[in-house]
Amino acid sequence: MKGIAANLLFAALFGLWLSSPRVHADTIYVSTANLNSILSVDSSGGWSTFATAGSGLNYPLGLAFNGSGNLYVANSGGGNGNSTVQEFTANSACPQTTWGQVYLLCN
């Protein structure tokens, strides 16, 4: 990583997705389980928060994209039974579909 993102302090990293040229080109997505968030880092080193606990994330461990650019997140629930899989459409921080039991929903 370079630029601003080189100074990010990560803890409890579990999921990492390196984008393909067809889907979210030149972007890395990182799940930070202890912060209940998904970060995106672009090729210049800039970063932003893609989704947070407010969208239902609860200890996200796995990330995957489909060919349409939809992000799938596997939440472990951090031991509290809130284990879900969420689908986020391209460029939306609110889940469009959630499978499993969820306690928080996007406002």
BADO-141500 format. One record per residue (C-alpha): residue number from 1; x, z, y. Coordinates in Angstrom, 1 decimal, always signed. Example, Ala and Ser with C-alpha at 12.3 -4.5 7.8 and 13.67 -1.06 7.14 Angstrom:
residues 2
<r seti="1" c1="+12.3" c3="+7.8" c2="-4.5"/>
<r seti="2" c1="+13.7" c3="+7.1" c2="-1.1"/>
***
This chain:
residues 107
<r seti="1" c1="+0.0" c3="+0.0" c2="+0.0"/>
<r seti="2" c1="+1.1" c3="-0.6" c2="+3.5"/>
<r seti="3" c1="-0.1" c3="+0.2" c2="+7.1"/>
<r seti="4" c1="-2.4" c3="+3.1" c2="+7.7"/>
<r seti="5" c1="-3.4" c3="+3.4" c2="+4.1"/>
<r seti="6" c1="+0.2" c3="+4.3" c2="+3.1"/>
<r seti="7" c1="-0.4" c3="+7.7" c2="+4.7"/>
<r seti="8" c1="-3.6" c3="+8.5" c2="+2.8"/>
<r seti="9" c1="-3.4" c3="+11.7" c2="+0.8"/>
<r seti="10" c1="-5.3" c3="+11.1" c2="-2.5"/>
<r seti="11" c1="-6.4" c3="+13.8" c2="-4.9"/>
<r seti="12" c1="-8.3" c3="+13.5" c2="-8.2"/>
<r seti="13" c1="-8.1" c3="+9.7" c2="-8.3"/>
<r seti="14" c1="-9.9" c3="+8.2" c2="-11.3"/>
<r seti="15" c1="-11.2" c3="+4.8" c2="-10.6"/>
<r seti="16" c1="-9.3" c3="+1.9" c2="-9.1"/>
<r seti="17" c1="-10.6" c3="-1.7" c2="-8.7"/>
<r seti="18" c1="-8.3" c3="-4.5" c2="-7.6"/>
<r seti="19" c1="-10.6" c3="-7.2" c2="-6.3"/>
<r seti="20" c1="-10.5" c3="-10.8" c2="-7.4"/>
<r seti="21" c1="-10.3" c3="-13.7" c2="-4.9"/>
<r seti="22" c1="-14.0" c3="-14.4" c2="-5.6"/>
<r seti="23" c1="-15.3" c3="-10.9" c2="-5.1"/>
<r seti="24" c1="-14.3" c3="-8.7" c2="-2.1"/>
<r seti="25" c1="-11.1" c3="-10.6" c2="-1.7"/>
<r seti="26" c1="-7.9" c3="-8.6" c2="-0.8"/>
<r seti="27" c1="-9.6" c3="-5.2" c2="-1.1"/>
<r seti="28" c1="-8.8" c3="-2.2" c2="-3.3"/>
<r seti="29" c1="-11.6" c3="+0.2" c2="-4.1"/>
<r seti="30" c1="-10.7" c3="+3.8" c2="-5.0"/>
<r seti="31" c1="-12.9" c3="+6.6" c2="-6.3"/>
<r seti="32" c1="-11.9" c3="+10.0" c2="-5.2"/>
<r seti="33" c1="-13.8" c3="+12.3" c2="-7.5"/>
<r seti="34" c1="-13.1" c3="+15.6" c2="-5.8"/>
<r seti="35" c1="-14.3" c3="+14.2" c2="-2.4"/>
<r seti="36" c1="-17.3" c3="+12.4" c2="-4.0"/>
<r seti="37" c1="-16.5" c3="+9.2" c2="-2.2"/>
<r seti="38" c1="-15.4" c3="+5.5" c2="-2.7"/>
<r seti="39" c1="-12.7" c3="+4.2" c2="-0.3"/>
<r seti="40" c1="-11.9" c3="+0.6" c2="+0.4"/>
<r seti="41" c1="-8.4" c3="-0.4" c2="+1.4"/>
<r seti="42" c1="-7.8" c3="-3.9" c2="+2.8"/>
<r seti="43" c1="-4.6" c3="-6.0" c2="+2.5"/>
<r seti="44" c1="-3.4" c3="-5.0" c2="+6.0"/>
<r seti="45" c1="-3.5" c3="-1.3" c2="+5.0"/>
<r seti="46" c1="-6.7" c3="-0.4" c2="+6.9"/>
<r seti="47" c1="-9.2" c3="+1.8" c2="+5.0"/>
<r seti="48" c1="-12.8" c3="+2.9" c2="+5.3"/>
<r seti="49" c1="-15.2" c3="+5.0" c2="+3.3"/>
<r seti="50" c1="-17.6" c3="+2.8" c2="+1.4"/>
<r seti="51" c1="-19.9" c3="+5.4" c2="-0.1"/>
<r seti="52" c1="-20.1" c3="+9.2" c2="-0.1"/>
<r seti="53" c1="-22.1" c3="+12.1" c2="-1.7"/>
<r seti="54" c1="-24.9" c3="+11.3" c2="+0.6"/>
<r seti="55" c1="-25.6" c3="+8.2" c2="-1.4"/>
<r seti="56" c1="-25.7" c3="+10.2" c2="-4.6"/>
<r seti="57" c1="-22.1" c3="+10.1" c2="-5.7"/>
<r seti="58" c1="-21.1" c3="+13.1" c2="-7.8"/>
<r seti="59" c1="-17.6" c3="+13.1" c2="-9.1"/>
<r seti="60" c1="-17.2" c3="+9.3" c2="-9.5"/>
<r seti="61" c1="-14.8" c3="+8.4" c2="-12.2"/>
<r seti="62" c1="-15.3" c3="+4.7" c2="-13.0"/>
<r seti="63" c1="-15.7" c3="+1.5" c2="-10.9"/>
<r seti="64" c1="-16.5" c3="-2.1" c2="-11.8"/>
<r seti="65" c1="-17.8" c3="-5.2" c2="-9.9"/>
<r seti="66" c1="-19.9" c3="-8.0" c2="-11.4"/>
<r seti="67" c1="-19.6" c3="-11.6" c2="-10.4"/>
<r seti="68" c1="-22.1" c3="-11.2" c2="-7.6"/>
<r seti="69" c1="-20.1" c3="-8.5" c2="-5.9"/>
<r seti="70" c1="-22.3" c3="-5.6" c2="-6.9"/>
<r seti="71" c1="-20.4" c3="-2.4" c2="-7.4"/>
<r seti="72" c1="-21.1" c3="-0.1" c2="-10.4"/>
<r seti="73" c1="-20.0" c3="+3.5" c2="-10.2"/>
<r seti="74" c1="-19.9" c3="+6.0" c2="-13.2"/>
<r seti="75" c1="-20.5" c3="+9.5" c2="-11.9"/>
<r seti="76" c1="-19.5" c3="+12.3" c2="-14.3"/>
<r seti="77" c1="-21.5" c3="+15.0" c2="-12.4"/>
<r seti="78" c1="-18.5" c3="+17.3" c2="-12.2"/>
<r seti="79" c1="-19.8" c3="+19.4" c2="-15.1"/>
<r seti="80" c1="-23.2" c3="+20.1" c2="-13.5"/>
<r seti="81" c1="-25.2" c3="+17.6" c2="-15.5"/>
<r seti="82" c1="-25.7" c3="+15.1" c2="-12.7"/>
<r seti="83" c1="-24.2" c3="+12.1" c2="-14.7"/>
<r seti="84" c1="-25.3" c3="+8.7" c2="-13.5"/>
<r seti="85" c1="-24.4" c3="+5.1" c2="-13.2"/>
<r seti="86" c1="-25.2" c3="+3.6" c2="-9.8"/>
<r seti="87" c1="-25.4" c3="+0.0" c2="-8.6"/>
<r seti="88" c1="-24.4" c3="-0.8" c2="-5.0"/>
<r seti="89" c1="-25.1" c3="-4.4" c2="-3.8"/>
<r seti="90" c1="-22.4" c3="-6.1" c2="-1.8"/>
<r seti="91" c1="-21.7" c3="-4.4" c2="+1.5"/>
<r seti="92" c1="-24.3" c3="-1.7" c2="+1.0"/>
<r seti="93" c1="-23.4" c3="+2.0" c2="+0.8"/>
<r seti="94" c1="-26.8" c3="+2.9" c2="-0.5"/>
<r seti="95" c1="-27.4" c3="+2.5" c2="-4.2"/>
<r seti="96" c1="-30.0" c3="-0.1" c2="-5.2"/>
<r seti="97" c1="-30.4" c3="+1.1" c2="-8.8"/>
<r seti="98" c1="-29.5" c3="+4.5" c2="-10.4"/>
<r seti="99" c1="-29.6" c3="+5.2" c2="-14.1"/>
<r seti="100" c1="-29.6" c3="+8.9" c2="-15.2"/>
<r seti="101" c1="-30.6" c3="+12.0" c2="-13.3"/>
<r seti="102" c1="-29.6" c3="+12.2" c2="-9.6"/>
<r seti="103" c1="-30.1" c3="+15.0" c2="-7.1"/>
<r seti="104" c1="-29.1" c3="+13.3" c2="-3.9"/>
<r seti="105" c1="-30.4" c3="+9.9" c2="-2.6"/>
<r seti="106" c1="-29.2" c3="+7.8" c2="+0.3"/>
<r seti="107" c1="-31.0" c3="+8.6" c2="+3.6"/>
***
